[in-house]
Amino acid sequence: MHEYSVVAELVEALLPQLEGHAGEVTAVFLKKGDLRILSERALKNAFEIVAQGTRLERATLEIESIPTRVACQNCSYEGPAETLDDDGLHFAVPILACPECGDRVEIRAGRELSVERVSLRAAVEEGV
């Protein structure tokens, strides 16, 4: 499962960044472009498994999907890519051709895969 290795790398990179920050990690917010063929459900399941025994154990993985945007040099179209929706594929596949003239396009968005932010709950001191 590709999602598992992606999440393992994400957790490995994120944990050192949390050192020196007090509080409980409640959520990790991830931006995922539509061109990243990764199942959101599989990413969340992998996160639950990989995060066990770490500061991220009680956190949720929140995923924001970034639609594919393209630009055409030929006709100056800039906007969303058309998609091929096929029930057999279980997801929409972006068509990387200009929706206006059919020419080649430059991808402007949709390849992202990054942690946008991490939510921390402040630690509460007992007995105060």
Secondary structure, 3 states (H helix, E strand, C coil): CHHHHHHHHHHHHHHHHHCCCCCEEEEEEEEEECCCCCCHHHHHHHHHHHCCCCCCCCCEEEEEEECCEEECCCCCCEEECCEEEECCCCEEEECCCCCCCCCCCEEEECCCEEEEEEEEECCCCCCC
